[in-house]
């Protein structure tokens, strides 16, 4: 396994985070109740997978949740950018989601879903930024080697 360079991961997380903020801003006003329910179900699967240490299932559920916003936004350039840089940050996400009960992502997802359900674009964008900032912060933790 090749070592990850923290700066590369941080840069990729910033780009992916910016794309997620963009698609969130566009998608939230267009979300249907069914879209929000897909996000809720994905977060339920995500939380269960994280709590049992099933990282691959957690990653799939995380992707399903965020992909709702990407899909609804209809922005193919943002989707392509996310797809391009996700592999670089995937190992960092594996570390975060492998932390079990200490992973804050399910709670952040819940806040995102509530903002989406309320059609609160600004709140949804703020939570999205926080989600991606916490991931980038993992790359900067000198006490924890990159997987």
Secondary structure, 3 states (H helix, E strand, C coil): CCCCCHHHHHHHHHHHHHHHHHHHHHHHHHCCHHHHHHHHHHHHHHHHHHHCCCHHHHHHHHHHHHHHHHHHHCCHHHHHHHHHHHHHHHHHHHHHHCCHHHCCHHHHHHHHHHHHHCCCHHHHHHHHHHHHHHHHHHHCCCCCCCC
